[in-house]
């Protein structure tokens, strides 16, 4: 279990380092899309870590959730832009709440197993 979590954290770390060191410049028009898609992807990563800690991790569910969440968030942002509504805020709130919930569960799990 811990090996899988460690690999996920190492992979996330490498991804962040590579992402900050590759000079990719996106137009300002895509900032909303990328930020919401990144938040959705982070939600999936933390959900995967949580599932691994609970011994419920499934690769198919993780991969499908990762891409479908990112695409749904970007789609909501696109539709909101076309309608002139900040619809992306719904995705930010939903994924933000789930991200903090997953992080709290992960923290409790670590503390419970470290202390108890």
N, CA, C and O atoms as CSV, one atom per row, in Angstrom:
chain,resi,resn,atom,element,x,y,z
A,1,UNK,N,N,0.828,-1.181,0.000
A,1,UNK,CA,C,0.000,0.000,0.000
A,1,UNK,C,C,0.879,1.253,0.000
A,1,UNK,O,O,0.692,2.139,-0.834
A,2,UNK,N,N,1.833,1.332,0.926
A,2,UNK,CA,C,2.669,2.515,1.023
A,2,UNK,C,C,3.570,2.673,-0.199
A,2,UNK,O,O,3.940,3.788,-0.569
A,3,UNK,N,N,3.921,1.538,-0.825
A,3,UNK,CA,C,4.762,1.599,-2.020
A,3,UNK,C,C,4.022,2.321,-3.146
A,3,UNK,O,O,4.600,3.156,-3.841
A,4,UNK,N,N,2.744,1.995,-3.319
A,4,UNK,CA,C,1.941,2.655,-4.347
A,4,UNK,C,C,1.761,4.134,-4.080
A,4,UNK,O,O,1.808,4.949,-5.001
A,5,UNK,N,N,1.553,4.483,-2.816
A,5,UNK,CA,C,1.394,5.890,-2.452
A,5,UNK,C,C,2.701,6.637,-2.676
A,5,UNK,O,O,2.709,7.759,-3.183
A,6,UNK,N,N,3.799,6.004,-2.295
A,6,UNK,CA,C,5.108,6.620,-2.493
A,6,UNK,C,C,5.380,6.847,-3.977
A,6,UNK,O,O,5.885,7.903,-4.359
A,7,UNK,N,N,5.051,5.870,-4.809
A,7,UNK,CA,C,5.241,6.028,-6.251
A,7,UNK,C,C,4.374,7.152,-6.804
A,7,UNK,O,O,4.814,7.908,-7.669
A,8,UNK,N,N,3.143,7.264,-6.308
A,8,UNK,CA,C,2.259,8.341,-6.759
A,8,UNK,C,C,2.809,9.705,-6.377
A,8,UNK,O,O,2.780,10.634,-7.184
A,9,UNK,N,N,3.304,9.832,-5.165
A,9,UNK,CA,C,3.866,11.110,-4.705
A,9,UNK,C,C,5.130,11.444,-5.480
A,9,UNK,O,O,5.333,12.599,-5.855
A,10,UNK,N,N,5.980,10.459,-5.726
A,10,UNK,CA,C,7.201,10.691,-6.507
A,10,UNK,C,C,6.843,11.105,-7.936
A,10,UNK,O,O,7.441,12.028,-8.489
A,11,UNK,N,N,5.869,10.420,-8.527
A,11,UNK,CA,C,5.425,10.776,-9.874
A,11,UNK,C,C,4.852,12.177,-9.931
A,11,UNK,O,O,5.117,12.923,-10.873
A,12,UNK,N,N,4.063,12.539,-8.921
A,12,UNK,CA,C,3.510,13.888,-8.858
A,12,UNK,C,C,4.622,14.914,-8.723
A,12,UNK,O,O,4.578,15.968,-9.358
A,13,UNK,N,N,5.623,14.611,-7.895
A,13,UNK,CA,C,6.758,15.520,-7.725
A,13,UNK,C,C,7.532,15.707,-9.019
A,13,UNK,O,O,7.877,16.831,-9.386
A,14,UNK,N,N,7.805,14.599,-9.715
A,14,UNK,CA,C,8.500,14.707,-10.999
A,14,UNK,C,C,7.679,15.511,-12.000
A,14,UNK,O,O,8.226,16.327,-12.742
A,15,UNK,N,N,6.392,15.286,-12.022
A,15,UNK,CA,C,5.517,16.031,-12.931
A,15,UNK,C,C,5.537,17.525,-12.655
A,15,UNK,O,O,5.559,18.332,-13.585
A,16,UNK,N,N,5.530,17.893,-11.386
A,16,UNK,CA,C,5.575,19.309,-11.021
A,16,UNK,C,C,6.913,19.928,-11.420
A,16,UNK,O,O,6.951,21.026,-11.975
A,17,UNK,N,N,8.019,19.218,-11.134
A,17,UNK,CA,C,9.350,19.735,-11.493
A,17,UNK,C,C,9.469,19.892,-13.001
A,17,UNK,O,O,9.947,20.920,-13.482
A,18,UNK,N,N,9.042,18.893,-13.744
A,18,UNK,CA,C,9.113,18.968,-15.208
A,18,UNK,C,C,8.217,20.098,-15.722
A,18,UNK,O,O,8.601,20.850,-16.617
A,19,UNK,N,N,7.025,20.203,-15.146
A,19,UNK,CA,C,6.098,21.251,-15.579
A,19,UNK,C,C,6.625,22.654,-15.363
A,19,UNK,O,O,6.384,23.539,-16.185
A,20,UNK,N,N,7.345,22.873,-14.266
A,20,UNK,CA,C,7.901,24.196,-14.004
A,20,UNK,C,C,9.139,24.487,-14.840
A,20,UNK,O,O,9.489,25.652,-15.024
A,21,UNK,N,N,9.807,23.463,-15.348
A,21,UNK,CA,C,11.046,23.666,-16.098
A,21,UNK,C,C,10.876,23.643,-17.612
A,21,UNK,O,O,11.817,23.968,-18.337
A,22,UNK,N,N,9.716,23.273,-18.099
A,22,UNK,CA,C,9.476,23.293,-19.543
A,22,UNK,C,C,8.813,24.628,-19.892
A,22,UNK,O,O,7.756,24.955,-19.351
A,23,UNK,N,N,9.422,25.389,-20.782
A,23,UNK,CA,C,8.873,26.714,-21.101
A,23,UNK,C,C,7.662,26.625,-22.045
A,23,UNK,O,O,7.802,26.708,-23.265
A,24,UNK,N,N,6.498,26.458,-21.461
A,24,UNK,CA,C,5.261,26.433,-22.240
A,24,UNK,C,C,4.478,27.690,-21.895
A,24,UNK,O,O,4.179,27.945,-20.729
A,25,UNK,N,N,4.153,28.461,-22.899
A,25,UNK,CA,C,3.410,29.691,-22.679
A,25,UNK,C,C,2.033,29.561,-23.319
A,25,UNK,O,O,1.907,29.321,-24.519
A,26,UNK,N,N,1.022,29.723,-22.503
A,26,UNK,CA,C,-0.351,29.646,-22.983
A,26,UNK,C,C,-0.948,31.046,-23.004
A,26,UNK,O,O,-0.639,31.871,-22.144
A,27,UNK,N,N,-1.796,31.311,-23.976
A,27,UNK,CA,C,-2.450,32.619,-24.001
A,27,UNK,C,C,-3.327,32.812,-22.756
A,27,UNK,O,O,-3.816,31.845,-22.172
A,28,UNK,N,N,-3.509,34.044,-22.372
A,28,UNK,CA,C,-4.305,34.373,-21.197
A,28,UNK,C,C,-5.740,33.856,-21.323
A,28,UNK,O,O,-6.397,33.597,-20.315
A,29,UNK,N,N,-6.220,33.708,-22.544
A,29,UNK,CA,C,-7.586,33.230,-22.761
A,29,UNK,C,C,-7.791,31.809,-22.241
A,29,UNK,O,O,-8.915,31.427,-21.916
A,30,UNK,N,N,-6.729,31.036,-22.162
A,30,UNK,CA,C,-6.834,29.644,-21.715
A,30,UNK,C,C,-6.562,29.465,-20.226
A,30,UNK,O,O,-6.571,28.336,-19.737
A,31,UNK,N,N,-6.323,30.535,-19.506
A,31,UNK,CA,C,-5.963,30.438,-18.088
A,31,UNK,C,C,-7.072,29.773,-17.273
A,31,UNK,O,O,-6.795,28.908,-16.442
A,32,UNK,N,N,-8.316,30.168,-17.502
A,32,UNK,CA,C,-9.434,29.562,-16.763
A,32,UNK,C,C,-9.516,28.070,-17.036
A,32,UNK,O,O,-9.681,27.269,-16.116
A,33,UNK,N,N,-9.400,27.701,-18.309
A,33,UNK,CA,C,-9.523,26.300,-18.700
A,33,UNK,C,C,-8.449,25.444,-18.027
A,33,UNK,O,O,-8.740,24.382,-17.476
A,34,UNK,N,N,-7.225,25.913,-18.080
A,34,UNK,CA,C,-6.121,25.141,-17.526
A,34,UNK,C,C,-6.184,25.065,-16.000
A,34,UNK,O,O,-5.882,24.024,-15.416
A,35,UNK,N,N,-6.568,26.150,-15.364
A,35,UNK,CA,C,-6.626,26.131,-13.906
A,35,UNK,C,C,-7.716,25.196,-13.410
A,35,UNK,O,O,-7.511,24.470,-12.437
A,36,UNK,N,N,-8.861,25.201,-14.059
A,36,UNK,CA,C,-9.956,24.318,-13.652
A,36,UNK,C,C,-9.614,22.864,-13.975
A,36,UNK,O,O,-9.904,21.970,-13.180
A,37,UNK,N,N,-9.009,22.624,-15.120
A,37,UNK,CA,C,-8.610,21.258,-15.469
A,37,UNK,C,C,-7.526,20.747,-14.508
A,37,UNK,O,O,-7.544,19.578,-14.124
A,38,UNK,N,N,-6.592,21.612,-14.121
A,38,UNK,CA,C,-5.556,21.210,-13.167
A,38,UNK,C,C,-6.156,20.910,-11.797
A,38,UNK,O,O,-5.735,19.964,-11.131
A,39,UNK,N,N,-7.127,21.701,-11.375
A,39,UNK,CA,C,-7.796,21.449,-10.096
A,39,UNK,C,C,-8.541,20.119,-10.137
A,39,UNK,O,O,-8.517,19.362,-9.167
A,40,UNK,N,N,-9.197,19.837,-11.249
A,40,UNK,CA,C,-9.904,18.562,-11.397
A,40,UNK,C,C,-8.918,17.393,-11.392
A,40,UNK,O,O,-9.187,16.352,-10.792
A,41,UNK,N,N,-7.795,17.565,-12.052
A,41,UNK,CA,C,-6.784,16.503,-12.068
A,41,UNK,C,C,-6.201,16.282,-10.677
A,41,UNK,O,O,-5.986,15.138,-10.278
A,42,UNK,N,N,-5.943,17.353,-9.933
A,42,UNK,CA,C,-5.453,17.216,-8.564
A,42,UNK,C,C,-6.467,16.508,-7.676
A,42,UNK,O,O,-6.105,15.708,-6.813
A,43,UNK,N,N,-7.739,16.812,-7.901
A,43,UNK,CA,C,-8.789,16.123,-7.146
A,43,UNK,C,C,-8.725,14.620,-7.412
A,43,UNK,O,O,-8.861,13.817,-6.489
A,44,UNK,N,N,-8.522,14.249,-8.649
A,44,UNK,CA,C,-8.419,12.832,-8.990
A,44,UNK,C,C,-7.187,12.190,-8.366
A,44,UNK,O,O,-7.250,11.053,-7.899
A,45,UNK,N,N,-6.070,12.906,-8.354
A,45,UNK,CA,C,-4.839,12.371,-7.761
A,45,UNK,C,C,-5.033,12.133,-6.266
A,45,UNK,O,O,-4.690,11.064,-5.760
A,46,UNK,N,N,-5.577,13.114,-5.559
A,46,UNK,CA,C,-5.794,12.935,-4.127
A,46,UNK,C,C,-6.847,11.865,-3.851
A,46,UNK,O,O,-6.754,11.148,-2.855
A,47,UNK,N,N,-7.848,11.753,-4.726
A,47,UNK,CA,C,-8.819,10.666,-4.588
A,47,UNK,C,C,-8.161,9.311,-4.793
A,47,UNK,O,O,-8.506,8.343,-4.116
A,48,UNK,N,N,-7.213,9.236,-5.726
A,48,UNK,CA,C,-6.479,7.988,-5.952
A,48,UNK,C,C,-5.597,7.621,-4.775
A,48,UNK,O,O,-5.498,6.450,-4.408
A,49,UNK,N,N,-4.957,8.615,-4.183
A,49,UNK,CA,C,-4.134,8.352,-2.999
A,49,UNK,C,C,-5.014,7.867,-1.857
A,49,UNK,O,O,-4.662,6.930,-1.140
A,50,UNK,N,N,-6.164,8.517,-1.696
A,50,UNK,CA,C,-7.101,8.094,-0.647
A,50,UNK,C,C,-7.560,6.658,-0.879
A,50,UNK,O,O,-7.590,5.852,0.052
A,51,UNK,N,N,-7.915,6.343,-2.119
A,51,UNK,CA,C,-8.370,4.987,-2.436
A,51,UNK,C,C,-7.265,3.962,-2.193
A,51,UNK,O,O,-7.537,2.856,-1.726
A,52,UNK,N,N,-6.026,4.322,-2.504
A,52,UNK,CA,C,-4.907,3.405,-2.262
A,52,UNK,C,C,-4.713,3.167,-0.774
A,52,UNK,O,O,-4.410,2.048,-0.358
A,53,UNK,N,N,-4.884,4.199,0.022
A,53,UNK,CA,C,-4.745,4.042,1.471
A,53,UNK,C,C,-5.853,3.164,2.050
A,53,UNK,O,O,-5.650,2.475,3.050
A,54,UNK,N,N,-7.021,3.194,1.415
A,54,UNK,CA,C,-8.147,2.382,1.870
A,54,UNK,C,C,-8.196,1.027,1.170
A,54,UNK,O,O,-9.165,0.283,1.327
A,55,UNK,N,N,-7.163,0.702,0.401
A,55,UNK,CA,C,-7.074,-0.550,-0.371
A,55,UNK,C,C,-8.257,-0.730,-1.318
A,55,UNK,O,O,-8.763,-1.841,-1.480
A,56,UNK,N,N,-8.695,0.354,-1.939
A,56,UNK,CA,C,-9.815,0.318,-2.883
A,56,UNK,C,C,-9.414,0.881,-4.249
A,56,UNK,O,O,-10.280,1.173,-5.074
A,57,UNK,N,N,-8.116,1.035,-4.494
A,57,UNK,CA,C,-7.654,1.671,-5.725
A,57,UNK,C,C,-7.901,0.770,-6.928
A,57,UNK,O,O,-7.632,-0.431,-6.883
A,58,UNK,N,N,-8.414,1.360,-8.002
A,58,UNK,CA,C,-8.641,0.671,-9.267
A,58,UNK,C,C,-8.102,1.573,-10.380
A,58,UNK,O,O,-8.515,2.725,-10.510
A,59,UNK,N,N,-7.186,1.041,-11.173
A,59,UNK,CA,C,-6.547,1.834,-12.227
A,59,UNK,C,C,-7.560,2.387,-13.228
A,59,UNK,O,O,-7.466,3.548,-13.625
A,60,UNK,N,N,-8.516,1.573,-13.633
A,60,UNK,CA,C,-9.497,2.009,-14.625
A,60,UNK,C,C,-10.338,3.167,-14.092
A,60,UNK,O,O,-10.610,4.129,-14.811
A,61,UNK,N,N,-10.744,3.069,-12.842
A,61,UNK,CA,C,-11.540,4.145,-12.246
A,61,UNK,C,C,-10.706,5.417,-12.135
A,61,UNK,O,O,-11.195,6.513,-12.406
A,62,UNK,N,N,-9.446,5.266,-11.735
A,62,UNK,CA,C,-8.584,6.442,-11.598
A,62,UNK,C,C,-8.373,7.133,-12.942
A,62,UNK,O,O,-8.559,8.346,-13.044
A,63,UNK,N,N,-7.991,6.391,-13.961
A,63,UNK,CA,C,-7.693,6.991,-15.268
A,63,UNK,C,C,-8.945,7.609,-15.880
A,63,UNK,O,O,-8.898,8.724,-16.399
A,64,UNK,N,N,-10.060,6.890,-15.822
A,64,UNK,CA,C,-11.291,7.446,-16.392
A,64,UNK,C,C,-11.752,8.671,-15.616
A,64,UNK,O,O,-12.220,9.640,-16.214
A,65,UNK,N,N,-11.626,8.642,-14.292
A,65,UNK,CA,C,-12.000,9.799,-13.490
A,65,UNK,C,C,-11.091,10.985,-13.724
A,65,UNK,O,O,-11.547,12.128,-13.760
A,66,UNK,N,N,-9.800,10.715,-13.882
A,66,UNK,CA,C,-8.823,11.774,-14.126
A,66,UNK,C,C,-9.192,12.557,-15.381
A,66,UNK,O,O,-9.278,13.784,-15.350
A,67,UNK,N,N,-9.407,11.849,-16.475
A,67,UNK,CA,C,-9.690,12.533,-17.734
A,67,UNK,C,C,-11.113,13.073,-17.811
A,67,UNK,O,O,-11.329,14.167,-18.334
A,68,UNK,N,N,-12.082,12.329,-17.300
A,68,UNK,CA,C,-13.460,12.822,-17.379
A,68,UNK,C,C,-13.660,14.042,-16.486
A,68,UNK,O,O,-14.389,14.959,-16.865
A,69,UNK,N,N,-13.031,14.078,-15.308
A,69,UNK,CA,C,-13.144,15.265,-14.451
A,69,UNK,C,C,-12.507,16.482,-15.113
A,69,UNK,O,O,-13.088,17.567,-15.107
A,70,UNK,N,N,-11.324,16.308,-15.681
A,70,UNK,CA,C,-10.652,17.429,-16.339
A,70,UNK,C,C,-11.451,17.919,-17.544
A,70,UNK,O,O,-11.590,19.126,-17.746
A,71,UNK,N,N,-11.974,16.997,-18.339
A,71,UNK,CA,C,-12.763,17.393,-19.508
A,71,UNK,C,C,-14.083,18.041,-19.113
A,71,UNK,O,O,-14.508,19.009,-19.744
A,72,UNK,N,N,-14.732,17.523,-18.083
A,72,UNK,CA,C,-15.988,18.118,-17.619
A,72,UNK,C,C,-15.751,19.536,-17.110
A,72,UNK,O,O,-16.525,20.444,-17.413
A,73,UNK,N,N,-14.685,19.728,-16.340
A,73,UNK,CA,C,-14.380,21.055,-15.813
A,73,UNK,C,C,-14.080,22.035,-16.949
A,73,UNK,O,O,-14.570,23.164,-16.944
A,74,UNK,N,N,-13.280,21.603,-17.913
A,74,UNK,CA,C,-12.978,22.468,-19.053
A,74,UNK,C,C,-14.232,22.729,-19.883
A,74,UNK,O,O,-14.419,23.833,-20.395
A,75,UNK,N,N,-15.093,21.714,-20.019
A,75,UNK,CA,C,-16.349,21.894,-20.746
A,75,UNK,C,C,-17.275,22.892,-20.065
A,75,UNK,O,O,-17.895,23.722,-20.730
A,76,UNK,N,N,-17.368,22.812,-18.742
A,76,UNK,CA,C,-18.181,23.797,-18.006
A,76,UNK,C,C,-17.632,25.207,-18.195
A,76,UNK,O,O,-18.391,26.166,-18.339
A,77,UNK,N,N,-16.324,25.321,-18.192
A,77,UNK,CA,C,-15.708,26.628,-18.391
A,77,UNK,C,C,-16.012,27.157,-19.791
A,77,UNK,O,O,-16.321,28.337,-19.957
A,78,UNK,N,N,-15.924,26.289,-20.793
A,78,UNK,CA,C,-16.208,26.688,-22.176
A,78,UNK,C,C,-17.658,27.142,-22.334
A,78,UNK,O,O,-17.931,28.192,-22.916
A,79,UNK,N,N,-18.583,26.339,-21.809
A,79,UNK,CA,C,-20.001,26.696,-21.911
A,79,UNK,C,C,-20.285,28.006,-21.181
A,79,UNK,O,O,-21.022,28.859,-21.674
A,80,UNK,N,N,-19.685,28.152,-19.992
A,80,UNK,CA,C,-19.863,29.396,-19.252
A,80,UNK,C,C,-19.331,30.606,-19.991
A,80,UNK,O,O,-19.950,31.669,-19.964
A,81,UNK,N,N,-18.181,30.459,-20.655
A,81,UNK,CA,C,-17.636,31.561,-21.456
A,81,UNK,C,C,-18.571,31.933,-22.591
A,81,UNK,O,O,-18.776,33.116,-22.861
A,82,UNK,N,N,-19.137,30.946,-23.253
A,82,UNK,CA,C,-20.046,31.208,-24.376
A,82,UNK,C,C,-21.343,31.865,-23.917
A,82,UNK,O,O,-21.930,32.665,-24.645
A,83,UNK,N,N,-21.792,31.526,-22.703
A,83,UNK,CA,C,-23.027,32.103,-22.171
A,83,UNK,C,C,-22.793,33.415,-21.431
A,83,UNK,O,O,-23.743,34.125,-21.101
A,84,UNK,N,N,-21.530,33.736,-21.170
A,84,UNK,CA,C,-21.215,34.948,-20.431
A,84,UNK,C,C,-21.432,34.797,-18.931
A,84,UNK,O,O,-21.665,35.781,-18.228
A,85,UNK,N,N,-21.357,33.561,-18.445
A,85,UNK,CA,C,-21.559,33.255,-17.024
A,85,UNK,C,C,-20.276,32.621,-16.501
A,85,UNK,O,O,-19.625,31.853,-17.210
A,86,UNK,N,N,-19.918,32.936,-15.283
A,86,UNK,CA,C,-18.732,32.320,-14.681
A,86,UNK,C,C,-19.090,30.938,-14.153
A,86,UNK,O,O,-19.053,30.691,-12.947
A,87,UNK,N,N,-19.435,30.044,-15.067
A,87,UNK,CA,C,-19.855,28.691,-14.716
A,87,UNK,C,C,-18.695,27.852,-14.184
A,87,UNK,O,O,-18.915,26.844,-13.513
A,88,UNK,N,N,-17.477,28.260,-14.479
A,88,UNK,CA,C,-16.309,27.527,-13.994
A,88,UNK,C,C,-16.224,27.548,-12.477
A,88,UNK,O,O,-15.582,26.683,-11.882
A,89,UNK,N,N,-16.860,28.519,-11.848
A,89,UNK,CA,C,-16.842,28.594,-10.389
A,89,UNK,C,C,-17.518,27.387,-9.753
A,89,UNK,O,O,-17.148,26.981,-8.652
A,90,UNK,N,N,-18.507,26.808,-10.435
A,90,UNK,CA,C,-19.155,25.594,-9.925
A,90,UNK,C,C,-18.136,24.452,-9.842
A,90,UNK,O,O,-18.107,23.706,-8.863
A,91,UNK,N,N,-17.310,24.327,-10.870
A,91,UNK,CA,C,-16.279,23.287,-10.862
A,91,UNK,C,C,-15.224,23.581,-9.808
A,91,UNK,O,O,-14.752,22.661,-9.140
A,92,UNK,N,N,-14.848,24.830,-9.647
A,92,UNK,CA,C,-13.847,25.200,-8.645
A,92,UNK,C,C,-14.347,24.850,-7.251
A,92,UNK,O,O,-13.604,24.291,-6.444
A,93,UNK,N,N,-15.599,25.174,-6.967
A,93,UNK,CA,C,-16.159,24.867,-5.647
A,93,UNK,C,C,-16.264,23.355,-5.444
A,93,UNK,O,O,-15.853,22.840,-4.405
A,94,UNK,N,N,-16.810,22.647,-6.427
A,94,UNK,CA,C,-16.993,21.195,-6.284
A,94,UNK,C,C,-15.661,20.469,-6.120
A,94,UNK,O,O,-15.501,19.664,-5.202
A,95,UNK,N,N,-14.710,20.748,-7.000
A,95,UNK,CA,C,-13.422,20.066,-6.917
A,95,UNK,C,C,-12.609,20.539,-5.719
A,95,UNK,O,O,-11.862,19.758,-5.131
A,96,UNK,N,N,-12.746,21.800,-5.355
A,96,UNK,CA,C,-12.046,22.309,-4.185
A,96,UNK,C,C,-12.519,21.637,-2.905
A,96,UNK,O,O,-11.705,21.257,-2.063
A,97,UNK,N,N,-13.825,21.490,-2.758
A,97,UNK,CA,C,-14.372,20.817,-1.572
A,97,UNK,C,C,-13.903,19.368,-1.520
A,97,UNK,O,O,-13.478,18.887,-0.470
A,98,UNK,N,N,-13.981,18.670,-2.657
A,98,UNK,CA,C,-13.540,17.266,-2.686
A,98,UNK,C,C,-12.053,17.132,-2.414
A,98,UNK,O,O,-11.619,16.182,-1.763
A,99,UNK,N,N,-11.274,18.079,-2.911
A,99,UNK,CA,C,-9.833,18.051,-2.696
A,99,UNK,C,C,-9.518,18.171,-1.206
A,99,UNK,O,O,-8.701,17.414,-0.681
A,100,UNK,N,N,-10.155,19.107,-0.533
A,100,UNK,CA,C,-9.909,19.279,0.900
A,100,UNK,C,C,-10.455,18.110,1.712
A,100,UNK,O,O,-9.860,17.732,2.721
A,101,UNK,N,N,-11.575,17.534,1.290
A,101,UNK,CA,C,-12.106,16.354,1.986
A,101,UNK,C,C,-11.138,15.177,1.862
A,101,UNK,O,O,-10.840,14.505,2.850
A,102,UNK,N,N,-10.655,14.934,0.656
A,102,UNK,CA,C,-9.699,13.837,0.453
A,102,UNK,C,C,-8.419,14.075,1.240
A,102,UNK,O,O,-7.875,13.147,1.838
A,103,UNK,N,N,-7.937,15.304,1.245
A,103,UNK,CA,C,-6.732,15.615,2.000
A,103,UNK,C,C,-6.943,15.398,3.496
A,103,UNK,O,O,-6.048,14.900,4.178
A,104,UNK,N,N,-8.108,15.764,4.010
A,104,UNK,CA,C,-8.403,15.546,5.429
A,104,UNK,C,C,-8.458,14.061,5.758
A,104,UNK,O,O,-7.963,13.643,6.804
A,105,UNK,N,N,-9.047,13.267,4.887
A,105,UNK,CA,C,-9.125,11.822,5.109
A,105,UNK,C,C,-7.741,11.196,5.050
A,105,UNK,O,O,-7.427,10.318,5.854
A,106,UNK,N,N,-6.909,11.632,4.113
A,106,UNK,CA,C,-5.541,11.132,4.010
A,106,UNK,C,C,-4.760,11.483,5.277
A,106,UNK,O,O,-4.045,10.647,5.829
A,107,UNK,N,N,-4.904,12.716,5.725
A,107,UNK,CA,C,-4.211,13.150,6.944
A,107,UNK,C,C,-4.640,12.327,8.153
A,107,UNK,O,O,-3.800,11.893,8.941
A,108,UNK,N,N,-5.953,12.111,8.302
A,108,UNK,CA,C,-6.446,11.294,9.417
A,108,UNK,C,C,-5.919,9.874,9.342
A,108,UNK,O,O,-5.546,9.284,10.357
A,109,UNK,N,N,-5.891,9.329,8.137
A,109,UNK,CA,C,-5.405,7.963,7.956
A,109,UNK,C,C,-3.932,7.857,8.356
A,109,UNK,O,O,-3.534,6.912,9.037
A,110,UNK,N,N,-3.133,8.825,7.932
A,110,UNK,CA,C,-1.705,8.815,8.268
A,110,UNK,C,C,-1.524,8.966,9.773
A,110,UNK,O,O,-0.751,8.224,10.380
A,111,UNK,N,N,-2.216,9.904,10.374
A,111,UNK,CA,C,-2.081,10.126,11.817
A,111,UNK,C,C,-2.568,8.933,12.620
A,111,UNK,O,O,-1.967,8.575,13.633
A,112,UNK,N,N,-3.642,8.324,12.175
A,112,UNK,CA,C,-4.199,7.170,12.883
A,112,UNK,C,C,-3.217,5.996,12.865
A,112,UNK,O,O,-3.037,5.310,13.871
A,113,UNK,N,N,-2.583,5.773,11.707
A,113,UNK,CA,C,-1.660,4.646,11.598
A,113,UNK,C,C,-0.281,4.970,12.175
A,113,UNK,O,O,0.456,4.066,12.569
A,114,UNK,N,N,0.060,6.234,12.224
A,114,UNK,CA,C,1.357,6.615,12.778
A,114,UNK,C,C,1.307,6.610,14.307
A,114,UNK,O,O,2.238,6.155,14.971
A,115,UNK,N,N,0.202,7.125,14.853
A,115,UNK,CA,C,0.057,7.204,16.302
A,115,UNK,C,C,-0.457,5.886,16.867
A,115,UNK,O,O,0.075,5.364,17.847
A,116,UNK,N,N,-1.491,5.363,16.237
A,116,UNK,CA,C,-2.131,4.158,16.766
A,116,UNK,C,C,-1.698,2.959,16.128
A,116,UNK,O,O,-2.159,1.873,16.478
